[in-house]
Amino acid sequence: MMLMKILSQLNLKELPLNFCKCGVTGWCLEVMFTATDSFLRHDWRLMGQTSLLMFPIYGCGAFLAPIGMMIDHWVNPRSGLAVARTDIAIRHGFLYMVLIFVAEYFSGTLLRGRGICPWDYTGRSTNIDGLIRLDFAPLWFATGLLFEQITKKKGR
């Protein structure tokens, strides 16, 4: 019964548009992030890069807010209880960070198996199997919250 209520609030009609919003936003963030390498090397061309393969991976960020909403209903089933916005943001940020790490690891494993993984963190001190970097945790925390904001319905 609760699941049906949650699903009715998700408005699945918006999912394709939100998928595109997250895919394009992810691309832009990645280009800006990789361009910081140029900046640090004093290469003023500020060249950034990404891969077309990253669009669907970033697009999956459209599922973060619905998952966050389901977790909220599970953790706080009585919607009458007041929860501070900062507490919700922290809970969502950590949840999204973990989900992004999981998605990055599994998508990287699938792409590497086909020989087409566009990233390799091997040699970085905080890498796990060359597929994720734990020092990116704050970036994924913020990216998850950004994806939540860009996929929100107006007025929520």
N, C-alpha and C positions, 0 to 999 in steps of 0.2 A: 504494500500500500504506500509506504513512504517512498519507495523507489519510483513508483508511478508519479508521485507528486514532484519529485526532483526532476524526472525526465520531462515532465510537462513544462517546467521552468527553463529548461535548457534551450528551447527554440532551435531545433536542429536545422531549420531553414537557413540560419545564419552561419552554419558550420563551413560551407564552401568559401564564403567571403572571409570569414575569420582565418581559415586555413591560408588563404592568399595573403591576408594582412600579416600573419606571423611569418610566412615564408619570405616575403619581401623585406620585412623588418629585420629578420635574421640575416639575410644577405647584406643589408646595409650595415648592420652592426659588425658583421665579420669583416667587411671591407674597411670600415673605420678602424677596427681593432688591429688588423694586419698592417694598416698604414702607419700605425704608431711605431712599428719596427723601423720603417723608413725614417721617421722623425728622429728616433733614437740614434740612428746611424748618420744623421745630418744629411740625409738624402731628401732634398726639398721637393722632389717630384711627388712624395707621399703616396707611393704606389701601394694599393691594397688589393687583395685578391679573395676570391671565393670560388666555389664550384657549382655548376648547375645541379649536381647531386644533392646539394645542401638545401635546396628549396623545399622538397617534401619533408626533410628532417626538421627544419625550422617550422614548417607548416603544421607539424604535429603539436606545436605550442598552442594551437586552438583548443586542444583537449585539456589544457591545464586548468583553466577556470572552472569548467564543469566538474573536474575531479576535485578541485578545491571546495566547490559547493557541496558535493556529496560528502566529503570529509567533514565539513562544517555541520551538516545535518546529523552525521554520526556522532561527532564529538559533543555537539550542543543541540540535542533533539528538541528542546523546548525553545523555540525562537523568541519567547518572551524574555529570556534572560539576556541581560545586557553584557556584551563583550566589547572591550575597547577595540577601536579600529587598528591601533598599533599591534595589539595581541593577534588579531586576525592577519595582519600584514606579515608579522614575523612567522606565524604558523604557515601561512601560504608560501612565503619565501623559502622556508626550509623544505617544505613539501615539494615545491617546484624544482628546487635545486637538486634534490635526490632523484626526482623523476627525469630531469634533464640528463643527469649523470647516467642513469640506467638506459635511457634512450640512446645517448651517445655511445655507450659501451656496446649495446646490442646492434645498433645500426653500423657501427664501426666494424664489429665482428663479421656481420653479413657482407659488407662492402670489401673488407680485407680478404675474405674467402673467395671473392670474385676478382681480386687483384685491382680493385678500383677505389680503395679508401683514400679520400683526398687529404687526410691528416695522419700524422705519425708523430707521437710525442715521445718516442723512444729516446732515451738519453736525458730527458728532463727529470729532475729529482723527485717530483711528486706524481709521476705517471703510473698508471696501472695498465700493464700489457701494451703500452704505447697508444692506448685508445682514449683514455681520459686523463686529465690533469687535475689533481685535487686542489691545486692553488687557484684554479678557476672557480672555486666554490662561490666567492662573492659575486663574480660576474654572472653565474647562472642563477643565483638568488635574485639579483636585480633584473635579469632578463626575463625570468619567470613572472615577476611582478609587472614588468612592462607588458608582456604578452597578455596578462590578465586585464590590464587597463585598456589596451587597444581592442580587446574582444568583448568588453563590457557593453551591455545594452545601455542606451541613453537613459539617464534618470536613475541608474542603480548605483 
